[in-house]
Amino acid sequence: MTRIAHWGAVNDPPHGLVAIGPLVNVRLVAHPKHRASVPDVGPVRLMIDTGAQRTLVDDALCVKLGLPPIRFDEIVGVSGKPESWPVYLLGVRLGLSSHPKAQENAFAVFGAEVIGMPVGPHDQHRGLLGRDFLANFELGYDGPNGSFAIMVPATRAAALAGPTATPNRAERRRLARQKTGP
């Protein structure tokens, strides 16, 4: 059976995974259940973090998108102290394909209440994909080869494969242009 997944790799295995972690390019889109107009932004690089309970996105990016916070939550981060951070409704769109070298031909949108937190100027990512995101997928991590895969569980793969994937408005326009030409 073919797996549908988001495939990733780093240079200089296995040290690349240790030095910068598994980084994923996603698109930030409107939350599937929220009608607010949010521009489709990306690629945005997020790091997979199995130690993070929630998904975090750079607060400056959320503010730039004009997202209103829905509330503020107390979060205990690396400082070990509870701090109040804004929570935003946002969709995280992950491109999928059936092979690491294949073009992405499907996607999954994870609608979440993401935490807006500052990202350091030297970070190579704009946020973290936490366990709330990862709970929807299977994660393959091949340290010696410096590769990883975020796999759609077989029970959900049929709903995301090929033409049955539900494109957003921008994706529908792109597909229409491909069919009719420029």
C-alpha positions as CSV (number, residue, x, y, z in Angstrom):
1,M,0.0,0.0,0.0
2,T,1.3,3.4,-0.9
3,R,1.7,5.9,2.0
4,I,0.6,9.5,1.7
5,A,3.0,11.6,3.6
6,H,5.0,14.8,3.9
7,W,8.6,13.8,3.4
8,G,11.6,15.7,4.8
9,A,15.3,15.4,5.1
10,V,18.3,17.4,6.3
11,N,21.8,17.9,5.0
12,D,24.7,16.4,7.0
13,P,22.8,13.4,8.5
14,P,22.5,12.6,11.4
15,H,24.0,15.9,12.7
16,G,21.5,18.0,10.8
17,L,18.6,16.6,12.7
18,V,20.4,17.2,16.0
19,A,21.5,20.8,15.1
20,I,18.3,22.2,13.6
21,G,15.7,19.5,14.0
22,P,13.1,18.3,11.5
23,L,11.8,21.4,9.7
24,V,8.6,21.4,7.7
25,N,7.5,23.9,5.2
26,V,3.7,24.5,5.6
27,R,1.2,27.1,4.5
28,L,-0.8,29.1,7.0
29,V,-4.4,29.4,5.9
30,A,-7.8,30.2,7.4
31,H,-9.0,27.8,10.1
32,P,-11.4,25.3,8.4
33,K,-14.3,26.3,10.8
34,H,-13.6,30.0,10.9
35,R,-14.9,32.4,8.2
36,A,-12.3,35.1,8.7
37,S,-10.3,36.2,5.7
38,V,-6.8,35.1,6.2
39,P,-4.3,35.3,3.4
40,D,-2.7,32.0,2.3
41,V,0.9,32.5,3.6
42,G,3.9,30.3,3.0
43,P,6.0,28.6,2.9
44,V,6.4,29.0,6.6
45,R,9.0,26.8,8.3
46,L,7.9,25.0,11.5
47,M,9.9,22.6,13.5
48,I,8.4,19.2,14.7
49,D,8.6,19.3,18.5
50,T,7.2,16.2,20.3
51,G,8.0,18.0,23.6
52,A,5.5,20.8,22.8
53,Q,2.0,20.1,23.8
54,R,0.5,22.7,21.5
55,T,1.4,24.2,18.1
56,L,3.1,27.5,18.2
57,V,3.5,30.2,15.5
58,D,5.5,33.4,15.6
59,D,3.2,36.0,17.2
60,A,4.6,38.7,14.9
61,L,3.4,36.7,11.9
62,C,-0.1,36.3,13.4
63,V,-0.3,40.0,14.1
64,K,0.9,40.7,10.5
65,L,-1.9,38.5,9.2
66,G,-4.4,40.6,11.2
67,L,-5.6,37.7,13.3
68,P,-7.5,38.7,16.4
69,P,-6.6,36.6,19.5
70,I,-9.6,34.6,20.7
71,R,-8.2,34.5,24.2
72,F,-4.9,34.5,26.2
73,D,-3.6,31.2,27.8
74,E,-1.0,30.7,30.5
75,I,1.8,28.7,28.9
76,V,4.9,27.3,30.6
77,G,7.7,27.3,28.0
78,V,11.4,26.9,28.2
79,S,11.7,29.5,31.0
80,G,9.7,27.2,33.3
81,K,7.5,30.1,34.3
82,P,3.8,30.5,33.3
83,E,3.3,33.4,30.9
84,S,0.2,34.7,29.2
85,W,0.2,34.3,25.4
86,P,-2.4,35.0,22.7
87,V,-4.3,32.1,21.1
88,Y,-5.3,32.4,17.4
89,L,-7.6,30.3,15.2
90,L,-5.4,29.2,12.2
91,G,-5.1,26.4,9.7
92,V,-1.8,24.7,9.0
93,R,-1.7,23.2,5.5
94,L,0.7,20.3,5.0
95,G,1.6,19.2,1.4
96,L,1.5,15.4,0.8
97,S,2.7,13.0,-1.8
98,S,3.1,9.2,-2.2
99,H,6.9,9.3,-2.5
100,P,9.7,11.5,-1.1
101,K,10.7,12.7,-4.6
102,A,7.2,13.0,-6.0
103,Q,5.5,16.4,-6.4
104,E,2.9,17.2,-3.6
105,N,-0.5,16.4,-5.1
106,A,-2.7,16.4,-2.0
107,F,-2.8,18.2,1.4
108,A,-4.2,18.1,4.9
109,V,-5.3,21.2,6.7
110,F,-5.0,21.1,10.5
111,G,-7.4,23.6,12.1
112,A,-6.0,24.6,15.5
113,E,-5.9,27.1,18.3
114,V,-2.3,28.0,17.9
115,I,-0.3,29.9,20.5
116,G,1.4,33.1,19.3
117,M,4.9,33.3,20.8
118,P,8.0,35.2,19.9
119,V,10.6,33.4,17.9
120,G,14.3,34.2,18.4
121,P,16.2,36.0,15.6
122,H,18.5,33.1,15.2
123,D,15.9,30.4,15.0
124,Q,15.6,28.6,11.6
125,H,11.9,28.2,12.1
126,R,8.8,30.4,12.7
127,G,7.1,28.0,15.2
128,L,6.6,24.5,16.4
129,L,4.3,21.7,15.3
130,G,3.3,20.3,18.7
131,R,1.6,17.1,19.8
132,D,-1.9,18.5,19.1
133,F,-0.8,18.5,15.4
134,L,1.1,15.2,15.5
135,A,-1.8,13.4,17.2
136,N,-3.5,13.4,13.7
137,F,-0.5,11.7,11.9
138,E,2.1,9.0,12.2
139,L,5.7,10.2,12.5
140,G,8.6,8.4,11.0
141,Y,12.1,9.5,12.1
142,D,15.2,8.0,10.5
143,G,18.1,9.7,12.5
144,P,21.0,7.9,10.8
145,N,19.8,9.0,7.3
146,G,18.6,12.4,8.4
147,S,15.1,11.9,7.1
148,F,11.5,12.0,8.5
149,A,8.0,11.6,7.3
150,I,4.7,12.9,8.6
151,M,2.3,10.1,7.4
152,V,-1.4,10.2,7.0
153,P,-2.9,7.1,8.8
154,A,-4.2,4.5,6.4
155,T,-7.7,5.1,7.7
156,R,-7.6,8.7,6.5
157,A,-5.4,8.4,3.4
158,A,-8.3,7.6,1.0
159,A,-9.9,10.9,1.9
160,L,-6.8,12.9,1.0
161,A,-5.5,11.0,-2.0
162,G,-5.3,12.7,-5.4
163,P,-8.4,14.4,-6.8
164,T,-10.5,13.7,-3.7
165,A,-8.5,16.3,-1.7
166,T,-10.4,19.5,-1.1
167,P,-8.5,22.5,-2.4
168,N,-8.9,25.9,-0.9
169,R,-9.9,28.9,-3.1
170,A,-6.3,29.7,-4.1
171,E,-5.6,26.1,-5.0
172,R,-8.8,25.9,-7.1
173,R,-7.7,29.0,-9.1
174,R,-4.2,27.5,-9.6
175,L,-5.7,24.2,-10.8
176,A,-8.1,26.0,-13.1
177,R,-5.2,28.0,-14.7
178,Q,-3.4,24.7,-15.3
179,K,-6.4,23.3,-17.2
180,T,-7.1,26.4,-19.3
181,G,-3.6,27.8,-19.6
182,P,-2.5,31.3,-18.6
